[in-house]
C-alpha cells in the first residue's frame, strides 16, 4: 500500500470518474479549475502531476446532488 494512503481508500483515475458521472474528462478538469465537482487528490507538485479521486468523495458528491423525496 502506498505510504500516506489509508486502508480502504480506493483511488480512481479521471477517466473512470468521468465515465461514472457521464461527463468528459475536460469537464472534470474545468471543474477542478473552478473548484467544483468531486474533491480530488493531486499526486505531485508539478502542473502535469496525475490527479486521482477517492471513490468515497465521488459518492459523496453524487449524494449532495441527489434531489427528490425518494421512495417512502
C-alpha positions in Angstrom: 0.0 0.0 0.0 1.3 3.5 -0.8 2.6 5.5 2.1 0.0 8.0 3.3 -3.0 6.3 1.9 -5.4 5.0 4.5 -6.6 1.3 4.2 -9.8 1.0 2.3 -9.3 4.2 0.2 -10.0 3.5 -3.4 -8.4 6.0 -5.8 -10.0 6.4 -9.2 -8.5 7.9 -12.4 -10.1 10.9 -14.0 -11.3 8.8 -17.0 -13.1 6.4 -14.6 -14.8 9.3 -12.7 -15.8 10.9 -16.0 -17.4 7.7 -17.2 -19.2 7.2 -13.9 -20.6 10.8 -13.9 -21.3 10.7 -17.7 -19.1 13.8 -18.4 -16.0 14.4 -20.4 -12.6 14.4 -18.8 -12.3 18.0 -20.0 -15.4 18.8 -17.8 -13.7 17.3 -14.8 -10.6 19.4 -15.5 -12.7 22.5 -15.8 -14.5 21.7 -12.5 -11.1 21.3 -10.8 -10.0 24.7 -12.1 -13.3 26.2 -10.9 -13.1 24.4 -7.5 -16.3 22.4 -8.3 -17.1 18.8 -8.8 -15.9 16.0 -6.5 -12.8 16.6 -4.4 -9.6 15.4 -5.9 -6.0 14.5 -4.9 -3.0 15.7 -6.9 -0.2 13.2 -6.7 2.7 15.7 -7.0 3.6 19.3 -7.2 4.1 19.8 -11.0 1.4 21.0 -13.3 1.4 17.6 -15.0 1.2 15.5 -11.8 -1.6 12.9 -12.0 -4.9 13.5 -10.4 -6.9 10.9 -8.6 -10.3 10.8 -6.9 -11.3 9.0 -3.7 -14.3 6.9 -4.6 -15.9 7.9 -1.3 -15.6 11.6 -2.3 -17.2 10.9 -5.7 -20.1 9.0 -4.0 -20.4 12.0 -1.5 -20.5 14.4 -4.5 -23.4 12.4 -6.0 -25.3 12.2 -2.7 -25.1 16.0 -2.3 -26.7 16.4 -5.7 -29.4 13.9 -5.3 -32.8 15.6 -5.4 -36.4 14.5 -4.8 -38.2 12.8 -1.9 -37.3 9.2 -2.8 -39.5 6.3 -2.3 -41.1 6.1 1.2 
